[in-house]
């Protein structure tokens, strides 16, 4: 080997070593961010996993630690205790918790309106709000779809005294419906409906609640007030990476399905997962001129009015207590 060739080779090796060391350093500098879902894996969470697989969080200097949950209350409790940096849960639950004094804020709202529907049996279809009269409806405490049924009736001029809500355990609602013990049950279009229709081979008559005026804030990201103060830069990077992950999922739902399937032990079929992912993408609007997840103050105030119909909440806190858009600003 000539002296010149040897020199070139040594330079190339040195450059490679520098690049490798730089990449290793960047990886070592990646900051962990603990993210807790409020429930078990479902298609709604697919964009987090696709974003992770595509390196979108790594590019932002983050390593997300994604974990399943066991309900909104448990997730919020872990957030307050400092075990989590972000929790992912229905926005309406966060708003209710904040009104009761929990020191947290919504930092992104991906579903200003929860994609929820009432389904019925083909032989007793409920296709319009008026069709609810004379029907029995499964209800569980804290359940989004039926907790605000009285408001839905008011909006649509339905006589709610003719609608019988039958209270039961949350896990009993769907089995009772399938056994025809009740006429109507609420489901998430982004989760329950694809699973049920595949399992039963039935296309259920569906009454879309948002279509008829019931806007309940859905998929939201929540952080503690102290976390926002101490880790604002980290949360900002996380939200920016989320927006890229959501765009990537819209463009490649099959890819998101494959990635989620890989971590979802005992999950449903690929077909169901992809339907969940596509329904979730359709439920997350891209605000004109605003970043993904931007929170409209009117959505918050309307949600508070809904909560007031369901429970006595006392004097309403200032709207700025419930959310911040500061971490979404570029």
LINFENTA-V576448 format. One record per pair of residues at least 24 apart in sequence whose C-alpha atoms are under 6 Angstrom apart, sorted by the first residue. I is the first residue (numbers start at 1). J is the second residue. Records with the same first field share a line. If there is no record, write none. Layout:
# LINFENTA-V576448
I=J, J
This chain:
# LINFENTA-V576448
30=61, 62
31=62, 63
32=62, 63, 64
33=64, 65
34=65, 84, 85
35=65, 66, 86, 87
36=67, 87
37=68, 69, 87, 88
38=69, 70, 71, 72, 75, 88, 89
39=68, 69, 70, 71
40=68, 69
43=273, 276, 277
44=277, 280
46=256, 260
47=245, 246, 249
50=256
51=245
56=241
57=241
86=222, 223
87=221, 222
88=220, 221
89=219, 220
90=218, 219, 220
91=217, 218, 219, 220
92=217
103=225
104=223, 224, 225
105=222, 223, 322, 323
106=221, 222, 323
107=221, 222, 323, 324
108=220, 221, 293
109=220, 293, 295
110=219, 220, 284, 293
111=218, 219, 284
112=217, 218
113=215, 216, 217, 218
114=216, 217, 218
115=188, 189
116=187, 188, 189
117=186, 187, 207, 208, 209
118=185, 186, 206, 207
119=184, 185, 204, 205, 206
120=183, 184, 205
125=205
127=206, 207
130=158
133=162, 163
134=162, 163
135=163, 183
136=164, 165, 182, 183
137=165, 166, 182, 184, 185
138=165, 166, 173, 185
139=166, 167
140=167, 168, 169, 170
145=186
190=276, 279, 280
191=276
194=272
236=327
243=292
